[in-house]
């Protein structure tokens, strides 16, 4: 029963994060809201794994957490520098 209440609370938190992602005021608020949504989804996977007595859900949640973290860092880097790889200017390391 307690895990079912936790699942409902996580769904409410995910709804609130979705609202923040849509309303936003800045792009960084939206990115943070999507990251929070991903973290709550990770917790929901864990809770559902406990409710259904399937411990392999924990492995799926760990992979999901790594993907969520890497995607957040990549999106933040893209919005900060406008590229993910080598810069387009004369900022080459070969010039040293």
Buried (B, 14 or more C-beta within 10 A) or exposed (E): EEBEEBBEBBEEBBEBBBEBBEEBEEEEEBBBBBBBBBBBBBBBBBBBBBEEEEEEBEEBBEEBBEEBEEBBEEBBEEEEEEEEEEEEEEEEEEEE
